[in-house]
């Protein structure tokens, strides 16, 4: 299971009770923090996100609304006596910024912080449960999107058939991994006789700040959920282009061309208090669109 919880959905500055960008991707085992705008750790407390479950943080780019909450979170983790390693994936310049902040405050973290500079379109995390791939997006400065892909899910055991073949409980784990069972008499019980395929692995794509860019279509093709910034309504398409941002219909266009299953739009400009028109415009192009609303968890 994967789900995305929105901690912040505004662009540039906090406004209209909306915080700058931050999201938590949750699996059954851990949480992955994607961007960390101002106020993120307050939002985590509000929505009961456990800091201890975060082992990887991904920062898309170094505009402040995407990382100004990071140093506070890192030091809070230390004050709470964290001991497990933490991995930070971000543009290379962030390492110097973090080290300077820690140095001038004479802070020694209670845990090991590993910094992984993002330099290319490549797999940046590959563990037993998930892979994360970085891909470049087009913004005013270096900026990255992220593709999260579940590893193959274990097969499900058919309880009725497994009893008929008298397969011991101790072999269940191997069955879920796809192994055949061999009886004491040497008879092979094919795996597909007693199991069924597990759920199809899920994919989540995060397109951070970017101008409309059709090359992203290949990166997000057929994902289960796409988050794409939609800073402006369509009437301000010229301003969006000048500032290397996207509009509602542009985000929806990428989702439509990429044949994604669901679209989330966010990074709303502070000039808009009410967001209803964002949904109206986007759904006219791609029907299965939702607003990325703070505090809401969206199952992928």
MONORTA-V768400 format. One record per pair of residues at least 4 apart in sequence whose C-alpha atoms are under 6 Angstrom apart, sorted by the first residue. I is the first residue (numbers start at 1). J is the second residue. D is the distance in Angstrom with one decimal. If there is no record, write none. Layout:
I	J	D
I	J	D
This chain:
1	27	5.7
2	26	5.6
2	27	4.8
2	300	5.5
3	25	5.8
3	26	5.2
3	298	5.4
3	299	4.2
3	300	5.3
4	24	5.6
4	25	4.5
4	297	5.4
4	298	5.2
5	23	5.7
5	24	5.1
5	296	5.7
5	297	4.2
6	23	4.7
6	294	4.8
6	295	5.6
6	296	5.9
7	22	5.2
7	23	5.3
7	43	5.7
7	294	5.2
7	295	6.0
8	19	4.4
8	20	4.9
8	21	4.4
8	22	4.8
8	294	5.8
9	19	6.0
9	20	5.7
9	21	5.0
9	266	5.3
9	267	5.0
10	18	5.6
10	19	5.4
10	20	4.6
10	21	5.9
10	267	4.5
10	268	4.8
11	20	5.6
11	267	4.7
11	268	5.5
11	269	5.4
12	65	5.3
14	18	5.6
14	19	4.7
14	20	5.8
15	270	5.8
20	37	4.9
20	65	5.3
21	37	5.2
21	66	5.7
22	34	5.9
22	35	4.8
22	36	4.9
22	37	5.8
23	33	5.9
23	34	5.1
24	32	5.6
24	33	4.7
25	31	5.6
25	32	5.0
26	31	4.5
30	53	4.9
31	53	5.4
31	54	4.8
32	54	5.7
32	56	5.5
33	57	4.8
34	58	4.9
35	58	5.8
35	59	4.6
35	66	5.2
36	40	5.8
36	66	5.3
36	67	4.6
36	69	5.2
36	70	5.5
37	65	4.8
37	66	4.4
37	67	4.8
37	68	5.2
37	69	4.8
38	68	5.1
38	69	4.1
39	69	5.8
40	69	5.8
41	73	5.9
44	48	5.8
44	49	4.8
55	86	4.9
56	87	4.8
56	88	5.9
57	88	4.9
58	89	4.8
58	90	6.0
59	90	4.8
60	143	5.5
60	144	4.8
61	143	4.7
64	68	5.1
77	82	5.6
78	82	5.4
78	109	5.4
78	110	5.1
82	111	6.0
83	111	4.7
84	111	6.0
85	111	5.8
85	112	4.9
86	113	5.0
87	113	6.0
87	114	4.8
88	115	4.9
88	116	5.9
89	116	4.8
89	117	5.9
90	117	5.3
90	118	5.5
91	117	5.3
91	118	5.2
92	117	4.5
99	103	5.9
102	106	6.0
102	107	5.1
121	134	5.1
121	135	4.5
122	133	5.4
122	134	5.5
123	132	5.7
123	133	4.1
124	132	5.7
124	133	5.6
125	131	5.3
125	132	4.9
126	131	4.4
129	150	6.0
129	151	5.1
130	149	5.6
130	150	4.4
130	151	5.1
131	148	5.9
131	149	5.3
132	147	5.5
132	148	4.6
133	146	5.6
133	147	5.0
134	145	5.7
134	146	4.7
135	144	5.5
135	145	5.1
136	144	4.6
137	143	5.7
137	144	5.4
137	210	5.7
138	210	4.9
138	211	5.8
139	210	4.7
139	244	5.1
145	206	5.4
145	207	4.7
145	208	5.5
146	205	5.8
146	206	5.1
147	204	5.8
147	205	4.4
148	203	5.6
148	204	5.1
149	203	4.6
150	201	5.1
150	202	5.5
152	201	5.6
153	198	5.4
154	176	5.1
154	177	5.8
154	198	5.4
155	176	4.5
155	196	5.7
155	197	4.7
155	198	4.4
156	195	5.4
156	196	5.2
156	198	5.5
157	195	4.4
158	194	5.3
158	195	5.1
161	194	5.5
162	167	5.7
162	194	5.6
174	179	5.5
175	179	5.0
179	191	5.9
180	189	5.8
180	190	4.9
180	191	4.5
181	188	5.8
181	189	5.0
182	186	5.6
182	187	5.5
182	188	4.5
183	187	5.2
203	223	5.1
203	224	5.3
204	225	5.0
204	226	5.9
205	226	4.8
206	227	4.9
207	227	5.9
207	228	4.8
210	244	5.7
210	245	5.0
211	244	4.3
211	245	4.4
211	246	5.2
212	246	5.5
217	221	5.8
217	254	5.9
217	258	4.9
221	258	4.4
222	259	5.2
222	260	4.5
223	260	5.0
224	260	6.0
224	261	4.9
225	261	5.9
225	262	4.7
225	263	5.8
226	263	4.9
227	263	5.9
227	264	4.6
227	265	5.8
228	251	5.8
228	265	5.3
229	265	5.5
229	266	5.1
229	267	5.4
230	246	5.1
230	247	4.7
230	248	5.0
230	265	5.7
230	266	5.6
231	246	5.9
231	247	5.9
231	267	5.3
231	268	4.4
231	269	5.1
232	247	4.7
233	247	5.3
233	248	5.5
234	247	5.4
240	244	5.9
240	245	4.6
240	246	5.5
241	245	5.9
248	282	5.1
249	253	5.9
249	282	5.2
252	282	5.4
252	285	5.8
252	286	5.3
254	258	5.9
255	260	5.5
256	286	5.8
262	288	5.4
263	289	4.6
264	289	5.8
264	290	5.1
264	291	5.6
264	292	5.5
265	291	5.2
265	292	5.6
266	292	5.3
279	283	5.9
283	287	4.2
283	289	5.8
